[in-house]
């Protein structure tokens, strides 16, 4: 089977490793990506039956950007499936329904702005939904859905590094944004180590030092946590424990994971800190520090979220 996949997010190594796994499972894969996006850069590559081609793009909004020449590249490849990873209502998702391909799939996380942006959904043969709320919104417009993550975790890359001391008690890795709950974390655990940016290739070395990673995501008026948080999954695969909030996406994907402590209180109701939430988070971090999980946490994550497992589930549906 031949799969062409197009997205601005394909510039990230995480996506590229996932689609290399799709190719390893016996398929030809063409990834089409901008050559630069934000602070990331990538170049064209080819390895066996996997290839990455880059295009110039115009526009920085994920809803309005255009990849110049992407249509020609995709149509020349003659894919059995065109897989667009972009939100419904985006320029890319709307343009792709006009491309000359056999079948189309669309991936969406969207659980807020999806409402009112549904017009192209019936044109897709499959809509892959990253969380249950997105699937609920899509179903009335297109019954052909699959509940699955955008990509998996490269468990070969994300594993604890030998000889690295796990001497950082509590850490945060990610964007410095309101929805990440940092104001609560800093109150609950003032000595937390905060790392805003780290090269993807270096992340396992960092996670190997951490005992507990905190991702206390908040649902605010302009954002809902849409995923189980790849930082959390990748850290768990490296032997970390994690403290997360009980957002619907976290609840769905991570409930029952050994080494994960889920703390109540994901709805940010105002600008003032809720002292009850601060105390809950502090208690959750203390509990996580005391938990012993060994290799169970890595096995749990790998069995559900590894690139191999996520690719297998996607291909099972596409092959049918």
Secondary structure, DSSP 8 states (H G I E B T S, - for coil): -EEEEE-GGGGSHHHHHHHHHHHHTT-EEEEEEESEETTEE---EEETTEEEEEE-EE-SSTTT-EETTHHHHHHHHT-SEEEEES-TTSHHHHHHTTS--SEEEEEE--SSTTTT--TTGGG-SEEEESSHHHHHHHHTT-S-EEE--SS-B-TTTSS--TT----EEEEEES---GGGTHHHHHHH-TT-EEE----GGGHHHHHTTEEEEEE---BBTTB---SS-HHHHHHHHTT-EEEEE--HHHHHHHTT-TTEEEES--B--SSS--HHHHHHHHHHHHHHHH---TTHHHHHHHHHHBHHHHHHHHHHHHH-
